[in-house]
Amino acid sequence: LGINNEIKVEDLSSLYLGIMNKCKIYNVAVIGGDIVKSRDFFISISAYGALKQNGVLKRSGALVNDLIAITGNIGSSYGGYKILSENIDINDKLAKDHLINSHNNPIPRVNEGLELLNLGANSAIDISDGLLDDLNKLCKSSNVGAEIHSNDLPIDSYLKIAFRDDYLDYALNGGEDYELLFTAQNDVMKKIKNNINTNITIIGKIIEKEIIILDELGNEINIDPKGWDHFK
């Protein structure tokens, strides 16, 4: 933890309380710590664990004709980020509060990831850098393409209320929702939807090459991936 004289003690206490509250949910212990004086405030965290014998769900296992699905909703976190970073005035207070909370309190889909592995999903990746960007990573690792139906994307109604013109772009490129993007064969997907107590939305299918986005009429949409790039 790098801090300077401008950092308030109560803010640090709030930071640690937030970290510990999330960790308790997933039986994670916060151990150790190193504090240094720094001109810029920074936080660096390492997470350690042990891999169980039943393996790990990778991004490299997607197969042609797999269905593509997402847990929860996408785009809301970026909507909250835009409100906070640009001080955007949203008339609907419920929508504003919901989007800000989506950004400040994402839900780690740890349990859902374990269930996907146990139920037989072929591949998965979390949506941290944006749907299109992370889907591209999964497809490259699996040497496949994807067909996505924009009308089926799980976009929160609050995001549509707050950003009527931009909600589709935010859903495709926003990032930091930390929902799981995953693929599975049709019969396995049915089991997943019946057994996981989280909203699961099928948004498309794995194809042989390229990533294409289709509108409600089946026409291809040209949208440039603008997900987060750490080196730009």
Buried (B, 14 or more C-beta within 10 A) or exposed (E): BBBEEEBEEEEBEEEEEEBEEBBEEEEBEEEEEEEEEEEEEEEEEEEEEEEEEEEEBBBEBBEEEBBBBBBBBBBBBBBBBBBEEEEEEBEEEEBBBBBBEBBEEBBBBEBBBEBBBEBBBBBBBBBBBBBBBBBBBBBEBBEBBBBBBBEBBBBBEBBBBBBEEBBBBBBBBBBBBBBBBBBBBEEBBEBBBEEBEBEBBBBBBBBEEEBBBBEEEEEEEEBEBBBBEEEE
